[in-house]
């Protein structure tokens, strides 16, 4: 089972069209709020992952999800980037302050958990996506980068000039609002995780922001399809435990 995280409802329509499938929409009631999903026997598409992050974690555990992928719009910090560029995120910096970052600690009383975040995204999956992109039509239309460091902020407002300068000094290429806390939930539940970023605006460049038109939304649909088609086997290293220790108190 694969779960697809989306920041917008509109991408579901384009994903279904590109993939040639139809998913059944429903409201998943969780202890942490309602989550809008569309699903079949193999795919769960979360229509707005910003509504209830802990609710998404609940769904991951309930349906025994093996893999989770997201495609999200980001701001470009690296001056080499342009609007429309696509990056396979390979690292992150968490600058959020108000999100529950452990599903396990919230749901298991008296437990603290420690785990390795040295490889937050599935290496095998990223390689598969990259191999497909080298011959895929997507790469013929947009620039694709194999690596990118994503700094995550709370949002919803954009960052200040001083923050952007700080993030550049940290080595970030992108800024967005979506990696955290899902990167932690994936690790705690031993789920393969991949994140693809699409640059929708670039700091310090006099360019127009990405439009919400059919062509650009179709790109998101194709990227989701690529994620589904390349998902790793359940024998991937991500399925083995990265948990270092549980602490009882």
Phi, psi and omega in degrees: 000133178241139176249130179253123179266131180230142178272353183214142179296329189294337183289338179299315181302316182289323177297314179299320181294313182293317184280345181069037181229169174228127180253146181271123181278145176199171174252121178267115178274124181235166176297351186245012180121173181277141178234126178278124181227165168223136188209161164225202185289341186241342188231136167240122180251114178273119190285333178210095188289349181279352186289312186207083182305318178294330175295322176296318178299321177300317178294320177305315182285318183301315185266006178052052181294135180266331187215147181222131180227149179223147172235125185218152173283144180221164171266138179276127175257316178298129185291349178281347186272152176229162178301132180098348178294149180242134181231140171270108185293130179241352177204167184213159170232125183264111178245025177275160185229349192228024183244142176290114189264001175226116175287320182298314182291334178282336188247348177241110183293140176075019182239134165242145187233140175235139181208161183277127176245023180294330177231080187290337182244146186295117182296316181298316181295315179301321179294318179298316179298316180299316179299320179289321182295332182297336179240357183283153180297336180302315183292341178282343186250333182225161174283135180238130180247138185283337184227155174185137177259126188253120173263128185255129177241167181292325187068193357279349180287155176286170187273157178281166177302317181295322178295316179300316178298321178295315181297322176298319178296332177283347181096015180281145176257334189223155172227136180200187188239014196236342184298314180269136012260008189295330178298328179282319180298320179298318182291317181296327183260010177056051182247134173296137184226136175223145178228127175246129183249138176243123184286118181257341175204156182232127180292138176071014176238138182274072180230155178283148176291158177298134180275151174270067180250176184300319183297314181288321178293327175297325177300317178297318178300319180291324179291322175296318178299318179298319178300315181294317184291337185252005186305142185286165175289160179290353176271005178302153179303332180296338181279349174271156189289131171258005181291127178276315178193152168258134176248128178260138179220000000 
